[in-house]
Amino acid sequence: MKKIILLLVFLLPIGLFAQSEYAYETFKSTVVMNNQSIETLKKRRLDILIGHRFGNFSDGWATFYGFETAQDILIGADYGLTDNTTIGISRTKGGGKLKMLINAHAKYRFLHQKKGGMPITMTAYGIASMSTMTASPNETDLNHFSKFSHRMSYTAQLMIARKFSNRFSLQLTPGYTHRNIVKFNEDNGLVSLGISGRVGLSKHHAIVFDSTIPFFTWTATTSNPQAIPFGIGWEIDTGGHRFQLNFTNSGGMMANDFIPNTTSDFFAGDFGLGFTISRWFNL
């Protein structure tokens, strides 16, 4: 956690002492890395996304340093209903105990940063996920699914961002996650705070980073305790495509998956390689 704070302290002056300007694109993509960004798609624009999170480097030769395993896999599509409203659906492998997730989400941007006017951009975001795993006959298993509602989880977030210059953007993301089924020593609901940023290197290249702090109710019986998801990546924008290569300890790619289910420590070397590819189509 101290290293995350030091990173932010180092990066903030880049933006604070730069000239503030009209910020149409605070981020280049609708996703920073693990966290969503405040950006929405233009009206009638379709965005096809493919993402992958490999296993941990610390697993060593047995898994070829994580390349032979997959923490999570995503295939999805987002669509711009209006310039400020985006909806989407995706399929993910799942990084927690509940796998085979179908995710539906929506995003609405209701404030937009402007030069000499509104200093920030704000976007509301919500996602619902459903596990399509086969129900286990064992009543002690999390995927026993005695009720259909046990397959569901939800996250609601408010994203607040500012573009300080063409080279630096910062976003805060408070949120609430609710899981309908959890282990006996866990809370169904938890509050979290995300911190995301982008540091531009050139017109087409940037460094992105994000972290989400989950506020759990800790118990003495907690085993394999949850960790703070953190990641840093290299973003490449070619116009129609956006490609991101990242290193993260995230336990999944959807908010209501990685926020409660990340258990490895990034700063202890327990992280893996990941990538996300985004392709826009104007319909």
GIWOUR-V743191 format. One record per helix or strand. SS is the DSSP state (A for helix, B for strand). FROM is the first residue (numbers start at 1). TO is the last residue. If there is no record, write none. Layout:
BEGIN
ss->(SS SS)
from->(FROM FROM)
to->(TO TO)
END
This chain:
BEGIN
ss->(A B B B A B B B B A A B B B B B B A A B)
from->(2 31 36 45 57 70 85 101 121 142 148 152 168 189 205 229 241 255 266 272)
to->(16 31 36 54 63 82 92 111 131 144 151 165 179 200 215 237 248 261 268 282)
END
